[in-house]
């Protein structure tokens, strides 16, 4: 009887990593110990606007990664490797050749002594997985034994990538966007650095479809008035510049954009997108835009809400917070009640007002009071 082969020590974490969010983050922890390295980084790349590649990393300071993406990757000998084969720096370039590259300065800046890695590619999904491991400072160069250890991982990652490509990559991107948009009851869009719209909730899609001051032009967000377009681009570019400055603290910006259907304007709140342990490649999500119409100068009073809709004082307080843009959870916290209590109050308000969604309630109250607030 033939012996049952001994499982690879990383096989379980490799296959479980297919469903992890972000994928294979736990594997990177194990690889650092398995290969005796200081840094393990994994890049997933599928070059589509709606599904940009992303990088999974462990270290808390992403400055080295961002620096690599902006300047060092262009001439890196390990930027893209032949598939299913392990390479070190010495395999790809001589030391004298290395010193002539911009990448060499990057290695010096971050005290990298040696690199090793491999690529695998899933043809049906067009996803390339790049795994790179780094030794820092006085750590020894990668040996033949190190190469053999990493080579044992390659066929497992190749199979795992096929599973990932078939079942989970699209869902990761969709869930990432859904988490950002959340259940907001105001128009919300996610754009990249070129203002290409990557995702939008139903309210935002309706605004874009109606072309009420903003619209899509070849997937990019545009304003009807050129002055508004410049204002939007300047605000977004400023946030992106500050995002690359480690000393900058500003995360948000607010502007006003003219509408064409009414004399009111859109209040546009812009904030940078961030996600722990994930960095997207070029074309990935950069900014979240929130659009809200200027329909009132101040919130409706509780007494007027009670008078107009027949709600209780407690329900009136909840409605006022929702009209001010708070989510149900945030409103419950502001009122000092549980979310279940707030949900029960909201259900009662729905019955009294004849609506069945929070955004419909906000619209109903805003329109009912708009003429009284002028």
DAVEN-V918506 format. One record per pair of residues at least 4 apart in sequence whose C-alpha atoms are under 8 Angstrom apart, sorted by the first residue. I is the first residue (numbers start at 1). J is the second residue. Records with the same first field share a line. If there is no record, write none. Layout:
I = J ; J
This chain:
7 = 11
10 = 14 ; 27 ; 30 ; 153
11 = 15 ; 156
12 = 16
13 = 17 ; 24 ; 26 ; 27
14 = 18 ; 24 ; 27 ; 156 ; 157 ; 160
15 = 160
16 = 20 ; 24
17 = 23 ; 24 ; 25 ; 26 ; 27
18 = 23 ; 24 ; 160 ; 161 ; 163 ; 164 ; 168
19 = 23 ; 164 ; 168
20 = 24 ; 25
21 = 25 ; 172
22 = 56 ; 172 ; 277 ; 278
23 = 56
24 = 28 ; 56
25 = 29 ; 56 ; 57 ; 58
26 = 30
27 = 31
28 = 32 ; 40 ; 41 ; 42 ; 57 ; 58
29 = 33 ; 40 ; 58
30 = 34
31 = 35 ; 36 ; 37 ; 40
32 = 36 ; 37 ; 38 ; 39 ; 40 ; 133
33 = 37
35 = 146 ; 149 ; 150
37 = 133 ; 134 ; 135 ; 136
38 = 133 ; 134 ; 135 ; 136
39 = 58 ; 59 ; 133 ; 134 ; 135
40 = 57 ; 58 ; 131 ; 132 ; 133 ; 134
41 = 55 ; 56 ; 57 ; 58 ; 131 ; 132 ; 133
42 = 55 ; 56 ; 57 ; 129 ; 130 ; 131 ; 132
43 = 53 ; 54 ; 55 ; 56 ; 128 ; 129 ; 130 ; 131
44 = 53 ; 54 ; 55 ; 127 ; 128 ; 129 ; 130
45 = 52 ; 53 ; 54 ; 127 ; 128 ; 129 ; 281
46 = 51 ; 52 ; 53 ; 125 ; 126 ; 127 ; 128
47 = 51 ; 52 ; 53
48 = 52
49 = 198 ; 283 ; 284
50 = 198
51 = 170 ; 173 ; 284
52 = 280 ; 281 ; 282 ; 283 ; 284
53 = 280 ; 281 ; 282 ; 284
54 = 278 ; 279 ; 280 ; 281 ; 284
55 = 277 ; 278 ; 279 ; 280 ; 281
56 = 277 ; 278 ; 279
57 = 277 ; 278
58 = 277
59 = 277
60 = 277
62 = 66
63 = 67
64 = 68 ; 110
65 = 69
66 = 70
67 = 71 ; 72
68 = 72 ; 73 ; 106
69 = 73
71 = 102
72 = 76 ; 102 ; 103 ; 106
73 = 79 ; 103
74 = 79
75 = 79 ; 101 ; 102 ; 103
76 = 101 ; 103
77 = 89 ; 92 ; 93
78 = 87 ; 89 ; 92 ; 117
80 = 119 ; 130
81 = 85 ; 87 ; 118 ; 119
82 = 118 ; 119
83 = 118 ; 119 ; 120 ; 121
84 = 118 ; 119 ; 120 ; 154 ; 155 ; 158
85 = 118 ; 119 ; 151 ; 154
86 = 116 ; 117 ; 118 ; 119 ; 147 ; 150 ; 151
87 = 91 ; 92 ; 116 ; 117 ; 118 ; 147
88 = 92 ; 114 ; 115 ; 116 ; 117 ; 142
89 = 93 ; 114 ; 115 ; 116
90 = 94 ; 95
93 = 97 ; 98
94 = 98
95 = 99
96 = 100
97 = 101
98 = 103 ; 104
99 = 104 ; 105
100 = 104
101 = 105
102 = 106
103 = 107
104 = 108
105 = 109
106 = 110
107 = 111 ; 112 ; 113
108 = 112
110 = 136
111 = 136 ; 137
112 = 134 ; 135 ; 136 ; 137
113 = 134 ; 135 ; 136 ; 137 ; 138 ; 139 ; 140 ; 141
114 = 134 ; 135 ; 136 ; 140 ; 141 ; 142
115 = 132 ; 133 ; 134 ; 135 ; 142
116 = 132 ; 133 ; 134 ; 142
117 = 130 ; 131 ; 132 ; 133 ; 150
118 = 130 ; 131 ; 132 ; 154
119 = 128 ; 129 ; 130 ; 131
120 = 128 ; 129 ; 130 ; 154 ; 157 ; 158 ; 161
121 = 126 ; 127 ; 128 ; 129 ; 158 ; 161
122 = 126 ; 127 ; 128 ; 158 ; 161 ; 162 ; 165
123 = 127
124 = 165 ; 166
125 = 165 ; 166
127 = 165
129 = 161
135 = 139 ; 140 ; 141
142 = 146 ; 147
143 = 147
144 = 148
145 = 149
146 = 150
147 = 151
148 = 152
149 = 153
150 = 154
151 = 155
152 = 156
153 = 157
154 = 158
155 = 159
156 = 160
157 = 161
158 = 162
159 = 163
160 = 164
161 = 165
162 = 166
163 = 167 ; 168
164 = 168 ; 169
165 = 169
167 = 171
168 = 172
169 = 173
170 = 174
171 = 175
172 = 176
173 = 177
174 = 178
175 = 179
176 = 180
177 = 181 ; 190 ; 199
178 = 182
180 = 288
181 = 188 ; 189 ; 190 ; 200 ; 201
183 = 327
184 = 188 ; 327
185 = 203 ; 325 ; 327 ; 358 ; 359
186 = 203 ; 204 ; 290 ; 291 ; 292 ; 325 ; 359
187 = 200 ; 201 ; 202 ; 203 ; 204 ; 205 ; 207 ; 290 ; 291 ; 292
188 = 200 ; 201 ; 203 ; 204 ; 288 ; 289 ; 290 ; 291
189 = 197 ; 198 ; 199 ; 200 ; 201 ; 204 ; 288 ; 289 ; 290
190 = 197 ; 198 ; 199 ; 200 ; 285 ; 286 ; 287 ; 288 ; 289
191 = 195 ; 196 ; 197 ; 198 ; 199 ; 285 ; 286 ; 287 ; 288 ; 289
192 = 196 ; 197 ; 198 ; 283 ; 284 ; 285 ; 286 ; 287
193 = 236 ; 237 ; 240 ; 283 ; 284 ; 285 ; 286 ; 287
194 = 220 ; 283
195 = 220 ; 221
196 = 219 ; 220 ; 221
197 = 219 ; 220 ; 221
198 = 285
200 = 204 ; 205
201 = 205
202 = 206
203 = 207
204 = 208 ; 291
205 = 209
206 = 210
207 = 211 ; 212 ; 214 ; 215
208 = 212 ; 214 ; 215 ; 216
209 = 215
210 = 215
211 = 215
212 = 259 ; 260 ; 261
213 = 223 ; 224 ; 225 ; 257 ; 258 ; 259 ; 260
214 = 221 ; 222 ; 223 ; 224 ; 259
215 = 221 ; 222 ; 223 ; 224
216 = 220 ; 221 ; 222
217 = 221 ; 222
222 = 229
223 = 228 ; 229 ; 257
224 = 228 ; 229
225 = 229 ; 258
226 = 230
227 = 231
228 = 232 ; 256 ; 257 ; 258
229 = 233
230 = 234
231 = 235 ; 255
232 = 236 ; 255
233 = 237
234 = 238
235 = 239 ; 253 ; 254 ; 255
236 = 240 ; 270 ; 287
237 = 241
238 = 242
239 = 243 ; 250 ; 251 ; 252 ; 253 ; 271 ; 272
240 = 244 ; 272 ; 286
241 = 245
242 = 246 ; 248 ; 249 ; 250 ; 251
243 = 248 ; 251 ; 272
251 = 271 ; 272
252 = 269 ; 270 ; 271 ; 272
253 = 269 ; 270 ; 271
254 = 267 ; 268 ; 269 ; 270
255 = 267 ; 268 ; 269
256 = 265 ; 266 ; 267 ; 268
257 = 265 ; 266 ; 267 ; 268
258 = 263 ; 264 ; 265 ; 266
259 = 263 ; 264 ; 265 ; 266
264 = 293 ; 294 ; 295
265 = 293 ; 294
266 = 291 ; 292 ; 293 ; 294
267 = 290 ; 291 ; 292 ; 293 ; 294
268 = 289 ; 290 ; 291 ; 292
269 = 289 ; 290 ; 291
270 = 287 ; 288 ; 289 ; 290
271 = 287 ; 288 ; 289
272 = 286 ; 287 ; 288
273 = 285 ; 286 ; 287 ; 288
274 = 286
275 = 279
280 = 284 ; 285
295 = 366 ; 367 ; 370
296 = 366 ; 369 ; 370 ; 373 ; 374
297 = 373 ; 374
298 = 373
299 = 320 ; 323 ; 324
300 = 304 ; 305 ; 320 ; 369
301 = 305 ; 320
302 = 306 ; 313 ; 316 ; 317 ; 320
303 = 307 ; 313 ; 316
304 = 308
305 = 309 ; 310 ; 311 ; 316
306 = 310 ; 311 ; 312 ; 313 ; 316
307 = 311
309 = 352 ; 353
310 = 352
311 = 315 ; 316 ; 349 ; 352
312 = 316
313 = 317
314 = 318 ; 345
315 = 319 ; 345 ; 346 ; 349
316 = 320
317 = 321 ; 335
318 = 322 ; 331 ; 332 ; 335 ; 342 ; 345 ; 346
319 = 323 ; 346 ; 362
320 = 324
321 = 325 ; 326 ; 331
322 = 326 ; 327 ; 328 ; 331 ; 362
323 = 362 ; 365 ; 366
326 = 330 ; 331
327 = 331
328 = 332 ; 339 ; 342 ; 343
329 = 333 ; 339
330 = 334
331 = 335 ; 342
332 = 336 ; 337 ; 338 ; 339 ; 341 ; 342
333 = 337 ; 338 ; 339
337 = 341 ; 342
338 = 342
339 = 343
340 = 344
341 = 345
342 = 346
343 = 347
344 = 348
345 = 349
346 = 350
347 = 351 ; 356
348 = 352
349 = 353
350 = 354 ; 355 ; 356 ; 357 ; 361
351 = 355 ; 356
353 = 361
355 = 360 ; 361
356 = 360 ; 361
357 = 361
358 = 362
359 = 363
360 = 364
361 = 365
362 = 366
363 = 367
364 = 368
365 = 369
366 = 370
367 = 371
368 = 372
369 = 373
370 = 374
